[in-house]
Amino acid sequence: MIFCYETAGHRKSLIMSLIVYSLAFVLGVVGNGIVIWVTGFKIKRTINTVWFLNLAVADFLFTAFLPLSMAYTAISVHWPFGQFMCKFNSTLSFLNMFASVYNVVVIIVDHCVSVVRPIWAQNHRNLSRASVVIFGVWLFALVLSSPYFVFGDTAPDHSNPNTINCGGAPYSTASCHDHTCFIIGFVVPFVIIVSFYAVIVHRLQRNRSMSGRSGLPFKIIAAVITAFCICWAPYHILVLIDMVNHTGMKYISTLQFVTVGIPIATSLAFLNSCLNPLLYVFMGQDFKDKLRKSILKVLETAFTEEVSRTNTYTNLIIGPKEIQVV
């Protein structure tokens, strides 16, 4: 009876995951494609657009290959695409996770510096340095995700040898990957994000005149951070529960919960890759205006608002003389 319950619950979670994957694929490819087109080719390049362009690139690459995961889920977790594509798909998934979360870290740190040290930010923030930072983020994400290509593999399912699973690394290796993913991919960036977010909130509360002028970009960044935490936290928590369950007493009820929950949590994490473009639009300006204005204008407003905010706050501190924005 336990096996039947687990199979039925697992099958339902796979169906739900497949629906979410399909939604994430359509919205993610179209939405992030539009963001890349606008920020990369249609509006003036700024530091803000560099951050969000790279976040969109990470999400676009991931969602573009979601049909592989959709097929894997649709045929009852059987991988028909071979060993190389298994390694590639796993690596791409974690590359997206690491690149996305540390792009968000860079965005919140940059915004914090602009709020706390606006004069310093005006003198030191420029596109060349932003490009170096982004290169570092991608290199760091590639290093963190490379073990999934080296050690990831296909393996027959233990209960059905005709079914090939993707990601069949030895348990000790997989456990090490999970610990690294949880700590470096969630705990560390989460602590950084919350800490700098608290600094920004504290500074804005102390400077009421600045708070009103920085509300738009601050709300967009807050929405991106909230979406990331909501989408990825369940996955990391369930993986952590699974690790604890394997290292200690193996409770059947916990195994059932994890078996059903992980596919749903994974699909929720994947959904994060299509949410950011929607947040840029619906947080960018009044909703009624969005129905009348072009996507280009909406995104341009969302991404370039910080420039005028920084100039305004700088003028409040040092006076109205002209300052060159780099």
Beta strands, then each sheet from edge to edge (+ up, - down):
strand 1: 154-156
strand 2: 164-166
sheet 1: 1+ 2-
end
